[in-house]
Amino acid sequence: MAEQYLGSFVSIDCGEILGYFQGQVYKVDTSNQTISLKDVWKNGVKSTIHDITLRAKDILRLSLISPAQDEKLKKSDVGQGCRTESPRNKNGSNPRDSPLKFVSYPSASPHPYANPETPNKIRKAKSQRLGKDDVCFGADVNMEKDFDFETNLALFDKKAVLGEIQSGKQQGPANFGCKPVLNFRHDENVLESLPPTYRQIRLPCSPSKEFLTDSGLIVPSASPSLRGLLNETMDNMGIHVERRSESIARAVAEVSLNSLGGPHRLTPKNCHQKPVVVVLCGNHSEAAGAVCAARHLATLGVRTIVYLQSSTVPSFMVKEIELYKLTGQTIINNETKLPKDAVDLILACLLPPTFSGGDTGKMNGIIEWANGKRAPIMAIDQPPSAVFSKTLWLQIKCSLTADLPLAYGEGDGKLYLYSLSTPRQVFQSLGIEYNSPFGSKFVITLNESY
């Protein structure tokens, strides 16, 4: 009896755990109550297993699939074993233990593995769409009648409307007592410009310039004298140059690595193309941070060359220079020994001779070398370039400054603000209301405020 089903295509529902199988019957074992399928599909996906054997007690429903659409097969009773509740027969035996029987259903799809429930889903979706149309329009929608474009176009008085537009009388719909609708040119701003109100940093005096963070926070500029008082106050409170230098170095190293290409340049497999960075240092406190930044970059595999603007360095720079020498990298104080080959980045933390009492001719030679290298120049806490508009100065690509920026302009390139982790009490002692604009970062971008 079971041999007549060999070669037939069947669909077998084994419940949510085992899934839904489809395939061709090649073996029926009535003694062990098993059925074997080949060319198996599971849950509508072609299975990687060529054949599978299923037990009768795992089968909830078994149906015979006809390859032809017009073929009519008779349905036969499979007993009560195809129900999920698995009730007992009248004789007390479990129907899943009874011999295998087949139920055949006519297929609506010519493909032997088509899901018999698909047509029902399509009909259900169609009925849902019809219901939405009824709710929306309240009546049957007749789309067979063509729209008469010519008749409706004749109702539109083009000349009258064009005359109103040219005369400027057309105001649009009624404004109900509001301001009249204005006509704007293509290059005019339609939205009203409102003054920025997101302010949480206030200085004791009016700033000469203000900047905006990417989140819209206003950061005012500080005067050079106020910046000097900040450094002096930090020294008095125990935040000496050595502590500030580490914060400067981390910020400078972070921005420098992004400029150098980050992980694309600094990889163990790229030993023959290590980036070259030249650090130009003055003899002020921020220059100690520049030397510390050179040490940080050197430990990461960057080839660094530190140039000292003066042969006599202050005491707070001596220790930083000694630590930098431990990396085995180069340190010079003669401008003639600056590299003649191409470099990848120039870090400038210089002061002009008018600030440091240096040699003007020597400074001009350093500036000419830096501008002629075609490498990006990153300024670290230098005075704004507008101060040196009448003298030869660096062509700066970007600038880094701490906590409160100076009045930097276009000549100082893209502006970054980094945190020195300055305690709030330091600002309060100088009458500054300061809430950190950094959020979760230590370096943020500043934009021009208009």
Protein Blocks (a to p, Z undefined) as FASTA:
>chain_A
ZZmmgoiacdddebjknopcddddfbdcfklopaddehiaeehiacfbfbdcddfklpmb
dcdddfbfklccddddebjmlpmklpadfkopafklpccdddddddfbfbfkbcfklmmm
mmmmmmmmmmmmmmmnopacdfkbccdfklmmmmpcfklmmmmmmnopagbjaeehpacd
ddddfkbcfbdcdddfbdcbdcfbdcfbdcddfkopacddddfklmmmmmmmmmmnopaf
klmmmmmmmmmmmmmmmmnopjmlmcfklmmlcccddddddfbfklmmmmmmmmmmmmno
pacddddfbfbdcfklmmmmmmmmmnopacdfbfklpcfbdcfbdcdddddfklnopafk
lmmmmmmmmmmnopacddehiacfklmmmbccdddfbdcdehiacdddfknopaddddeh
iafklmmmnopacddfklmafbdcddddZZ
